[in-house]
Amino acid sequence: MRREFSRRGFLGSAGMAAAGVSVGSLGAAAVPAAAAAAGSDADAAAVAEGQSVLPTDPRYQTLGQGFNQRWSSKPEYIRLVGNEADAVAELKTALARRLRPTVRAGGHCYEGFVDNNGGVILDLSTLRGVYAATDKFGKPTYCVEGGATNWDIYTTLFRKYDVTLPAGSCYSVGAGGHICGGGYGLLSRRHGLTVDHLVQVDVVTVRDGKVELTRANRLDTKGSPEEDLFWAHTGGGGGNFGVVLRYHFAHDIPKPPPRVWLSSVAWPWEGLLQNPEDFRTLLKNFGAFFAKHSGKDETVYRGLFSILKLTHKSNGNVVLLSQWDEDDPAPLDAFVSFVESGMTTKATVQTHTAGGLFLPYPDKRRQMPWFQATMTLNPSGDNQRGKYKSAYHREPFTSAQTDAFWAWLTRDAGGIDLKQTLVQIDSYGCRINARGSTETAVPQRDSIMKLQYQTYWTDPAGDDAHLAYLRGIYQAVYKSTGGIPEIGPTSTTDGAYVNYPDIDLGQAGQTKPAYQRLYYKENYARLQRTKKTWDDKNVFHHAQSVTLPS
């Protein structure tokens, strides 16, 4: 999970996050209290500091490529942004020279949205400050700069303030893209999405041709352009409205649990192939459990986050990984017992890496401090080539969906290595579902599971085969709804996740591409209106960006 709960993080990922478009402001050093309280106006007036990496620079090739090795680009130059003044100046320069700007935080975008041949990449990787501050109304906040990684966030917030954010487990994912796509992680069933705690974004926009800094706050006048701009960054995705310098979070963000239990159990594919009904029972039980225990008012299992990793048979084992944030492990044990009830194939310790994680616990569960557990659950993995798809599920899997999983995960590999190919099923819901579908820009607020389809490889010659395989299983699982997880009041699915972008869902400029409704649902019209107000020249765009209204 990446940048959230993908192989790249319960995340992040990772990360991703999606387009990774944001700009940091101050840097990793501690920020003086006076500057923080002033919202860094002093920095805005400072001399621009940064570096331009030209094609002749030995760093150029490395900085022109992100985490996913499928994507690399040849911009006119790469700017290592040094401070807020530098971000503003470089954006003005790019516009004056008619160079398309793209911005990279952690570089974990699943698609090539930061790719930029002939333009300028604004690289935020040196701008990773995390500190106590105040918002524009003088209210205390925790500020995260756009270039910070999840690990910067966790280490600083925990060590200095004993608080955390319910963000992704892939800690190399950049906050810049991860947060504005919504962000979720192992603590989200108890504490909601990352953006549920967001109170302000400091954004450089290009409004009516003018490059300026706007501090958009959730308390801005209802119906104002600033309120729309803030709301758009609570799930509208990266690369759409401007360059995010800072994210401010409420001062009452959660305290992490002192300790958690990590559980890892696996079922050998050898046994599942001999007893196919066990596979169906496993999926049925997992879905039934979270259908019962994912409501917004759930109390017993709010502290449970679990991931079922359905690997290809060539991997060797199907794995169930869980985190339980209370001291008494009895509810965790009851959950694991429920999931494997009725199966002939007996659970074992994990024998093979699944989706970047390998926890071969002989006792099948282990208690450890939360901070150490967070380090343990980092699934970033190696820099490879990758392809991803996603889906929200509001109900347990249908028989047809389970049959499709089985058919594709047990089929012969056809000459390609599918050991790193899997469908990752994350638990969802609880406090995530306490928000309304239009309260933030994340509209999926009644799902019980979130799926990420993943495949990884290293040889470019394997591109076509891996892409075809992932498209095949995805289309088969959602065959009854046209090959995609369609939305609707009676649908069992609820679209796809913007931080796990998938170019197969259409591109900007096409007639009614699927990504607009699957990522955003009814919120897309408001995002378009916000785009018109804050970026009417479409300066910030990529293959799946929010388009201007027609």
N, C-alpha and C positions, 0 to 999 in steps of 0.2 A: 504494500500500500504506500502510496506516496502522499506527501503534503496533506494528508489528512489520514485516512486510514487505508491508503493504498499501499502498494509495496513501497512507495516513496514516503509513506508516513500516514498516520491515521488522519491524514491530512490531509499531504502536505501536502499530504504534502503536501503533500507536498504540494500547497506550495502552491500545488502548485502553484505561487499557485497558478492560477489559470494562465492569464497572459503575462503575469509578472510585471505589470506596468505601474510603477510608482517611483517616486524619488525621495530619498532621505534628505536630511537637512544639516545636522550638526556633526555627526561623527560618533565614534564609539566611546570617546572619553566622557567622564562624568560632566554633566552640565551644571553650571552654577545656578543656585536657587533663583537668583534675580532674573537670569535670562530665561529660565524655565517658566517663572511666573509671568513674565512679560510676553510669553508666547514666541520668544525668539525674534522679536522685532529688531533687536540689536544685530542678530545674525543676518537678517534680511538686508540691513544697510551695510554689511561688511563687504570687504573686497572679495571678489570671486576667487575661490581656490579649487583647483582641480588639475587633472592631467589629460592631455589628448594622446591617445595611442594610435599612431598612424600605421599604415600597412608595412612600413619598414621596421617597426618595433618588434622585437622578438616575442612580446606578449600578445601581439595582434591576433594570431591564429587561435590561441587558447581563449582569448576573450571574445572571439567571434563565434564561439560555440557554447551551447548550453549543456545541461545535464544529459538530455536525450541526444545521443550521438547521431541521430538521423538528421539533425538540423545544424547547419553552419551557414554563415553569411559573410559577405565582404562589404562592410559599410565603408564610406569615405573615411570615417574615423570613429573611434570609440572614446567616449568621454567618461573618465573616472571622476564622477561628480564629487566635489570637495565640500560644498556647503550650500546653503539655500540660495545665496546670491549667485553661485555658480550655476545652479539648476535653472534659475530664471534667465541668466545671461545666455546660457547655452541654448535654451529653447528659443530665445529671440534670434540668436545667430542662425539656428537651423531654419527658422521661418524666412529670415532675410535671404538666405542662400537657397531657398526652395528645396531643402533637404528634409525628407520624411524622418521624424523622430520616433524611435521606439525606445522603450525603457525596460531595463532588466533589474530585478531585485535578486532573487536566488538562482535564476536561470533554469527553473524546473518546469517550464511550460511543456505540456504534453504535445502540443502542436507547434508549428513554426511561427507563432505570432510575434515573436521578437526578432525574427529573421529580417535582415535589412540590407539589401544590396544597393550600394550607392547612397545611402542615407547616413544617419548618425544614431548609434546606440548610446543611450545614457545609462551607464553602469553605476549602480548604487551600492556596490558591495563593500565600500569602505564607510558607508553611512549607516551605522548600526547601533545608535544610541537607544537605551532603555532607561527611563528615569522618572522620578516623581515630578509633576508639573501642575499647571492649572490650565483650564480651558479659557476661552475668550470672555466668559462670564465670571471668571475668578474662582470657579469650582475646582477642587483638587482632582487630579487625574493621574494616571500612569500613561506616559507617552512612549510610543514605539515608533522609531523612524523606519522609513520604507525599506531601507537596506538591511535591517536586522533580520536574523534568521530565527526560526523557532527556538533554537538552542540559546541564542542570545536572550530571547524573551524569558525562557524558563530559568536559566541560571541567574539572571539578574533579579527578576521578580522574586524568586524563591530566596536567594541568599540575602538580599538587601531588605525585602519587605514581607516575606512569608506569604506571598500571594501568587496566583498563576492565572493563566487563561485556558479555557477549554479548546485548545487548538490542536494541530496535528502532531503525530508522533515522529514524522520524518523531520529531524531537527536541522537539516541543511537547507530546507525550503525557506525562501524569502518571505517575510511578512508582507511585502508590497503587494503581491498577487494573492497570497493565501487569504488575507483578511477580507479584501474587498469582494472576494467570491463567496464569502459566507463563513468558511472555516469551521471545522468540527474535529473532535478527537475523543479520546477515551473518557474524558470527564463530561462530555456533552449531554449524555442522558440525564445527568444530575444537574448540570449548570447551563444547558442550552448551547447555542452556536456562539462562535467567537464574536460575531457582529451583534449579538444580543446585548453585549456589554460595551459596545462602542458609543461614544458620546460626541466626538468631533473628528473631522478630517481637515487637515491643512493642505490645500490643493493649489497648484499652479495651473490656471486655466488660460485658454485663448478665447476670450469673449469679445465679440465685435472687433476682432483683430488685435486686441490688446492683451499682452501677457501680464497677468497679475496674480497675486496670492489671495486666495479666499479661504477663510476659516468657516467651515459649514458645521453647524452644531444641531443636535437633535432638538434643542430648545428654541431654535430660530422661529420667527413668526410663521404660524401655520399658513401654508399656501405660498410662502415666499420662494423665490428661486434658490435661496440658500438651504431651505429645508429640503427641497427636491434634490439638491446636490449631495447633501448628507445622506439622505435616504438611498440614493443611487449607489452609494458605496457600501451599503449593507447587504450586498449580494449581487450587485449589477455586473461584477466581473472587472478584470483589469483591462486597461488600454482603451477606455471608452470616453472619459470625460476630462481628463487632465493628468497632471503629475502629482501624485500624493506624496507630500513631504513627511507628514506625521499622522499617526493614528493616536487619538486620545481615548482611554478607557476609563470607565467609572471607577471611583476610588474604592468602591465596595466589591471589586472583583473577587472571585472565590479564593479561599485558603485551600491549599492542596491537602489531601488526607495525609496523616503522618506515615501510614503504611498501607500497602495494598497487597493483595494476593494475585499472583500470576499463575494461570493454569494453562497447561499444554497437554492435550491428548491427541492421538492420531489413530487412524484406521488404515491398515495396509491395503493398498490397491489389490494385492493378491487375494485377500479375503473378500473384498467387495466384488471382484470379478467372478468369484465362485458363488457369491450370494447377492445377485443384483438387487434383490428386494431390500437389502440392507441400505443401499444408497438412497432408495426412495423413502425408506423409513427415517433415515437421518435428516433429509431435507424436510420431510413432513413434520418431524418433531421440532426442529429448529424454528421453522416458520410458525408453528402453533404456539410455541412458548412466547415468542415475541409479539404475536398477535394478542396474547393475553396480558403481557406485561410491558406494554409500550405506550400506554395512555398518558396523557398529560398529568393525571393525578396519581400515577403509580407511585407507591411508597416503598415496597419491599425491594424491588429490583432496579431502582433508579441508579444505584451505584455499580451496576453490572454493564460492562461493555464486552461484547464477544464478536469474534470474527471466525467465520467458517471458510476455510480455504479449500475450494474444490479444484484441485490440481488435475492436469492431464495424467492419465494412468502411467505414463513413462516416468513421472516424478517419484512414485513409490508409496506415497501416503497422502491421505486427506487429513487436514489438521484443523482442530478447534482450539483457538487461542482466546483467553478471557482475562479481563482484569476486574477484580472485585475490591471495592474501596472501603470495606468495613472489616473489623477484626475477626468476627465470628465467620469461619468459612463454611458453616453449614448450608446457608442458602446457595453458595457457589457449588458445593457438592451436589445439592439437590438439582440444580440446573443441569450439571453434567450428566447426572443419572437420568434425568428426563430425556435429554437429547439422545442418549444411546439406548433408551428402553426399547425393547422389541427387536434389537439387532442381534444377529448370530455372530457376526464378525466382532471380535473383542478389541477394545481400545488398548493401545500400547503407548509407549513413549514415542515422541517424534523421532523419526529416523532419517528424514531428509529435509533440507531447507525448503520452505514453502513461502513464496512471495517475499523473500529477503529475510525471513525470521527463522531461527533454529533454536528451540528451547527444549532440549532433551532431558526433561526433569524426571528422574526415576520415580519420584513420589507423585508426579503429575501436577503438583501445585507447590508453590513456594511463596512465602511471605517475605517482603523486603520493604525498606523505606521507599516512599513514593519517588523521590528524586532518582534513586538508583534504578527503580523500575522503569522510569522514563528513559534513562540511558539504555537499558536492556532492550526496550521495545523499538529502538530506532531501526527501521527497515530500509534505509536508503539504498543499500546495495551498491553494485559497481556501476560506473558510467557505461551504459550500453545503448543499443537501439531499442526502442519500445513503441508499442501501440496500445491504446486504451479506449475503453467505452464504459458507459455507466448507465445506471437506471435506479429510480426509486420504486420500491414496492410497498403498496398499502395493505396488501393481504398476503397470506402464505402462497407458495407456488402452486400453480395448477398442475394437474397430472401431465398435461402436454408440455409445460415448461420443464418439469423434472425429467421427462423422457428426452427432451432436447439436450439438456445438460449431459445426461448419460450417453446419448448417442455420440456427441461430439467429444466428450472427455475420454471415451473408451475407443475411439476410432484410431486406426493406425496413423502414425505421424507423417507418413508419406515422404520420408527422406529428410525431414527437418527435425531439429531438436526442440521438443515441446516441454522439456522438463521445467522450464520457467514460464509456463503458460498456465493460467488459472482464472477462475471466477472467484473473486473475493466477496463474501457476503458479510456486511457489517450490520450489527444491531443499530437501531435508530430509535427515534421517538422520545418519550417521556417529556422532559422539560423543553426539548426542541419543539415539541408539538403544542407547547403552551402559548405560542405566539400565533397571531392570525396570519393568513396567507398574504396580506398586503401591508402588514405592519412593518416589515422589512422588505427588501427586494428579493429575498429568498421566499418563493411561494410554496415550497414543498413542506407543509407543516402538519401532515397527518400520516406520514409513512412509518413503517415498522422496520424496514430493511433498506439498505443502500448498497448497491452492487457496483463493483468495478471489475471489468473484464481486462485482463492484462496479458501481454506476451512480450518476452525479451529475447534478444539475440545480439550477436556481435558482427557477423559477416554481412556486408551490404547485399551480397548475392541472395540472402534469405529474405529480403524485404517483401517481395511479392507473395511468397508462400505464407509468411507470418500474417501479413495484412489480410490475405484471403481467408485464412483460418479464423481469425477473430471476427471478421465480418460474417463468416458463415455461422458460427455459433450464436452470435447476437441476433441475426435474422431468424434463425431457427427458434430461439427461445421466445421471440416476440412475433412469430409468424401470424398469429391471429389478429394482430393489430398492425399489419403492414410491415413487419420487420423492425419496428422501433417501439419503445415503451410509451405508448400514447397516453395522453391526458384526457380527463373527462370526469364528470361527477360520479360515474359508476365504474370507472376504470380501476383495475387492480394495480396498475402501474401509474406513476405520476411524473413522467418525464426524465430528464437527465441533469447531471450536475455541471455547472459552468466551470468549476475548477478542474474537472476532468474533461477538457474539451475534445471533441471528436469531429474532425472535418467531414466525415461521412454524413453528418446531419445537416449538411448544406452550408452555403457560403453567402456572405453579404453580397447583395446585388442580384441574387437569384429571386425568382418569384416565390414568395412565402416559404423560405427555407425552414426546415423542421426545427433547427436549433432555437429559433426565436420563441416558439411556443414551448418546446421541451425544457429549455433552461429557465424561462421567465414566466410562462403562462400568462395570466391576466395582467401581470406587472409590466409587460413589454411596452404598452402604450405610454405609460408614465415615464419609462426610461427614455423613450424616443422624444418626448416633450422636453425632458431634462437635457438631452443631447442637443436639441435645437437651441436651447437657452445658453448653454455653456460651451458648446463646440460647434457652432453653426457652419464652420468651414470644414468640418470633419478632419481636423488635424490629427486626432488620435483615432487610428483605425487599424484593423487587421482583418483576417479572413472571416471571423465570426463576431465582429464588433457590433454594437448597437448602431443601427442606421438612422439617418435623419428621416423624419416623417415625410411622406410624399405629399 
